[in-house]
Amino acid sequence: MVLKQTQVDITEGVVGRIENGEMNLFSGEDRIGKVTHSDSGIAYALEDGYQAENDRIYQTVDVTETPDMKYTDCDQGGWC
């Protein structure tokens, strides 16, 4: 089993809540950042592990990757 980092598009599950005059972003119950607006446009300030790109929000997660089975039960010399 190999761990690999990948980005998962979570945009559809992100909810904005206005709290104390700020638009905070949540994924489930977890606060993942906030959105700000200025003369230069909209900006995202996201927690570590989250990225905004092309109006989409992504979470970086570790996923398991199964190694190619033809290489799993080889002898010690590396021959299969």
For each residue, the residues with C-beta under 8 A, 3 or more apart:
1: 64 65 66 67
2: 64 65 66 67
3: 62 63 64 65
4: 62 63 64 65
5: 60 61 62 63
6: 60 61 63
7: 51 58 59 60 61
8: 58 59 60 61
9: 12 56 57 58
10: 13 14 27 57 58 59
11: 14 55 56 57
12: 9
13: 10 27 28
14: 10 11 25 26 27 32 57
15: 25 26 27
16: 23 24 25 26 35
17: 23 24 26
18: 21 22 23 24
19: 22 24
20:
21: 18
22: 18 19 34 36
23: 16 17 18 34 35 36
24: 16 17 18 19 31 33 34
25: 14 15 16 31 32 33 34 35 44 46 57
26: 14 15 16 17 29 30 31 32
27: 10 13 14 15 30 32 50 59
28: 13
29: 26
30: 26 27
31: 24 25 26 47
32: 14 25 26 27 46 47 50 57 59
33: 24 25 44 45 46 47 50
34: 22 23 24 25 44 45
35: 16 23 25 42 43 44 45
36: 22 23 42 43 44 45
37: 41 42 43
38: 41 43
39:
40: 43
41: 37 38
42: 35 36 37
43: 35 36 37 38 40
44: 25 33 34 35 36 52 57
45: 33 34 35 36
46: 25 32 33 50 51 52 57
47: 31 32 33 50
48:
49: 59 60 61
50: 27 32 33 46 47 57 58 59 60
51: 7 46 57 58 60
52: 44 46 55 56 57 58
53: 56 58
54:
55: 11 52
56: 9 11 52 53
57: 9 10 11 14 25 32 44 46 50 51 52
58: 7 8 9 10 50 51 52 53
59: 7 8 10 27 32 49 50
60: 5 6 7 8 49 50 51
61: 5 6 7 8 49
62: 3 4 5
63: 3 4 5 6
64: 1 2 3 4
65: 1 2 3 4
66: 1 2 69
67: 1 2 71 72
68: 71 72
69: 66 72
70: 80
71: 67 68 74 80
72: 67 68 69
73: 80
74: 71 77 78 79 80
75: 78 79 80
76:
77: 74
78: 74 75
79: 74 75
80: 70 71 73 74 75
